[in-house]
Amino acid sequence: MKKLIILTIISISALLTILCFTVFKDFIKAKFYIQHMETDDRVGDMNIDRIIAALEIQPGDSIADIGAGSGLFSRKFASAVTQSGKVYAVDINTELLEHIDRTSIKSGINNIHTVLAGEKDPKLPEKVNLIFLCDVLHYID
């Protein structure tokens, strides 16, 4: 009986581990990335406003934020392009894209369009004025 209980516990642990690395992988990654990407220290160190200014973004521009992550830059871009512009927040993680949609709605931003990219195709719906990548290249094969 004792062996059966131990075997059952091991089996359940293995099943949970497999689920974490398959079914719940995007969810787990998204939770980690969101917490990591938007900490005060990281945001402060990134000098986002200086980057936005250096890019000379104009009202009406369209921008693709490739590997948008939590949408930190996408939200800033949305403000810079004004309502006449578009921001495509592109990522391969559906949980992150859903987070961007939720935070955009909560912030009253309606010019961010989330795009679920393929592994080798950003699937942009149209040409853009600027393609932006930040902290992404090490994820690209």
Disulfide bonds with the S-S distance in Angstrom:
none
